[in-house]
Amino acid sequence: MHGLMMDTQLSVQLILERAKQFFPKKEVITRQANGNHRYTYADFYQRVLRLASLLQQLGIKPGDRVGTFAWNNYRHLELYFAIPCIGAVLHTINIRLAADQLTYIINHAEDQALFFDPSLAPLVKQFAPHLETVKNFIVMDEIPIEELNAQSYEKLISEQPTDFVLPKITDENMAAGLCYTSGTTGHPKGVLYSHRSIYLHSMAICMADMMGLCERDRTFPVVPMFHANAWGYPFASALVGATQVFPNHFMQPRDIIQLIEQEKVTVTAGVPTIWLGIMALLEHENFNLENLRLIVIGGSAVPVSMIEYFQKRYNIPVVQAWGMTETSPLGSIALVKSNLLSLSDEEQMSYRVKQGIPAACVQIRAVDDDGKEIEWNGEARGELQVRGPWVAKSYFNTTERAEAFCDGWFSTGDVVAIDPEGYIAIVDRTKDLIKSGGEWISSVDLEIALLSHPKIQEAAVIAVPHEKWVERPLACVVPKPAYSEQFDKEEVINYLKSKFAPWWIPNAVEVIKEIPKTSVGKFDKKRLRIMYQDFQWPVG
Amino acid sequence: MHGLMMDTQLSVQLILERAKQFFPKKEVITRQANGNHRYTYADFYQRVLRLASLLQQLGIKPGDRVGTFAWNNYRHLELYFAIPCIGAVLHTINIRLAADQLTYIINHAEDQALFFDPSLAPLVKQFAPHLETVKNFIVMDEIPIEELNAQSYEKLISEQPTDFVLPKITDENMAAGLCYTSGTTGHPKGVLYSHRSIYLHSMAICMADMMGLCERDRTFPVVPMFHANAWGYPFASALVGATQVFPNHFMQPRDIIQLIEQEKVTVTAGVPTIWLGIMALLEHENFNLENLRLIVIGGSAVPVSMIEYFQKRYNIPVVQAWGMTETSPLGSIALVKSNLLSLSDEEQMSYRVKQGIPAACVQIRAVDDDGKEIEWNGEARGELQVRGPWVAKSYFNTTERAEAFCDGWFSTGDVVAIDPEGYIAIVDRTKDLIKSGGEWISSVDLEIALLSHPKIQEAAVIAVPHEKWVERPLACVVPKPAYSEQFDKEEVINYLKSKFAPWWIPNAVEVIKEIPKTSVGKFDKKRLRIMYQDFQWPVG
């Protein structure tokens, strides 16, 4: 027997209408070269309607993919809403990929139109000739680019009516967004979000124990809008009427921290590498961060030193969240449960550096090599599997890596232990594990320790082939500028010896200028492994 | 084209499993005559499994309705979860109704079993002989009641296995709960909740801008579990792992406030009448309310004096919410938006006493007598209509009042104005309106003013027939104890004259001992109107 509740279909339209009806005066702010661009949700709504009208005029039909190739800015936000609100699919494309990857992704997605920032035109020129399905190029600017046959966004929408009526989204399971991940082997793979998944994920982000986004917030995710929907912030912020702040391409630590100060940002989020850079800047310059109430960190493990730094110096909680493109992305968050608040600060910290407990709606388990569920004892290790209404059930239009979706669970590729309190701790990526003489060594644990060392700016630990032990850990570190001339490797080794079993200690420390980064700003251990594949271990 | 997200079905089972997996040490606390009963969610889970097993053994099948007739206590909470978790329907029955209404409701619902508190056995005896479908009576106690052929809950579940496997809820739209409302004309009518509606409503309650329920909370809704699922608190609290506190039948103001103090309650909710009683008690006795962070008031309009009292004396925000059994119940909440925070305290108060803006997922409009949408100008009046995934689309098994569900909207019966900021203000119930000489008078506005008068404890304003004006307002007031001997009606009239247009002023003030209350504790204006139907207006 069915309940007798209304069949309301959760959709991006509902979010858009809510922002316009109840928060019309709240602002969307975008950094520009000549001062910040600001307008209200009321203005935003009018432009979204014009844009929706334009999309229909361009022949975009329900289900069609429309590509965006842009920084975080208000026009990108307009596309975030207008494309799904006419039933089409918002395909956010990673601007940091190489031209051949971009060609593959856009052709695979079969994008019908491509919207791009004028500053990215040189990159678009590289792959535009190879695109097979794109019928319209639109440059997100006042001025067209003839060379690319790209029309002006502003001119096109200025010609559209403001009284366009959005077609109704009649099925919440309709596709609404598409994002390719290159975190897997083989070709980049598309994750196809639905209106339902976006709506539920937005609600979850606003729950008090998740990120608690609310109307009074001024949100600024330092996460690209081409990366897992900027962690869902643009949709969730509109749902609750929060002010949204966008950095455009001004993404240096000083730009970011100035914008946070200037626009009184209350909540921000990003990968640790961004915050390592900001911490380095804060060592030398003062900024007023009194409005910031929460820094959410995800993408890689958070060093203790970062949590302590912002807590002690600014009284701002750094909260770790875990997720993937395949999980929309919120999978889990390292809230400290009230029954743990009686523990010492140090013991509480041991929970705060874990990946936390799953978000509402998300379920977890971890399985060992035999596919058996591991015990939640904090010791046993297995691959983390998740399921939930905003977790992918397959990749878009490919049979590659179908084995990741099995028995209704998605296999994340993260090797974890789960403690009796239910906290997930990622000990490694399945492909990052170091197996030395038959024993596992967690590169992640070593990296967390290294990043907490006062003289180290960046660190990554990789497995390098070894004659005797099959493979052994190599630590690659970037010293802080003040120590770059006089960095003592032996000191680092001794520091690690005080924390880990002898056989965990890297056989060598390599001092380098920068750890290579992935397109979404994480340490790129794949490239690091290639760099050091022929590394000669010191003798003895 | 559909998205490629997992088809996770939102269900009460997901809430139950989450509470057990991630919050097993958190407590459920119930006041008892001999000290408070306490156990953990881990204990709770075991008992829910036994109870689920019992229900199956009793022959309860998916879709079957199972009645509960009980106060707020841990066994009732077990039923809240066990019944929907085997696919059956939790039918919470209002213990304050008369025997013939109860007979009607239970027969209409076709309850297959009835669980009741031992203290309510005398009432059950009155209607038990007239029940047509109930096959099993179970008394929520250690001891059976032979006279009623009622078996002992504790004995029955002690015989059940603890490793019972719950059948999977495969469709989130399955019915999960049933609650009858007597707020309409004609027979009581059933509202049939689904697993989906309960889950979404639970998430919404936990959103920061709604009630922000979280793991650290200790919740105590002073709302019966037979009334709109105790405003959703039992489900939402379990979802986030909050500690739950239940008063059982100890419902006097002193009982309530002592339990809040003793169990360090952080969030509570109830109708204004309960809080008027508590305020009267707080005038004479001191209690420690330092843990209380939020009082949610709904069911009737909140007097300014109550908001001010708790704000000034205890620094506790009193937040008004609006809803109905038909809306699960959260419809709207009177959050003060950040763009209003620059207004004076008095102007902000004018928003806090409104019913607020709709919850996420809920949409609103108001229509005039011609069915035309009214303008959101704060002046125009119309009947409030709502829609959303936890709003009823029809009543259970009846065609009565089908006209309330039209065009995908539910007509609430509340007459409202909506201001340009989107705040709903209930100016009256359609059936409570006073129309004097062709002009509308809001009984609610008059009541709010009266309840803020320092000498008045309770107040209700009703329409009474009048020769010249068709009808005129009559104010019925209960003075505070200190003023009961020397209450000056003229002073009250002058007080109202300072606030309202002359033609709004009641033609008479009646001093009475108590305003009659409905079964859910609201002022019963229907009974008041009957009491005064032959009232003789004073001459002149």
Interface residues (C-beta under 8 A of the other chain):
Chain A: M1 H2 G3 L4 M5 M6 D7 T8 L10 L14 E17 R18 Q21 F22 F23 K25 K26 P62 G63 V89 D171 N173 M174 A175 A176 G177 V191 L192 Y193 S194 H195 R196 S197 L200 M203 A204 C206 M207 A208 D209 G212 L213 C214 E215 R216 L239 V240 G241 L335 K337 S338 N339 I357 P358 A360 C361 Q363 R387 G388 P389 W390 V391 A392 K393 S394 Y395 F396 G408 F410 E421 G422
Chain B: M1 H2 G3 L4 M5 M6 D7 T8 L10 L14 E17 R18 Q21 F22 F23 K25 K26 P62 G63 V89 D171 N173 M174 A175 A176 G177 V191 L192 Y193 S194 H195 R196 S197 L200 M203 A204 C206 M207 A208 D209 G212 L213 C214 E215 R216 L239 V240 G241 L335 K337 S338 N339 I357 P358 A360 C361 Q363 R387 G388 P389 W390 V391 A392 K393 S394 Y395 F396 G408 F410 E421 G422
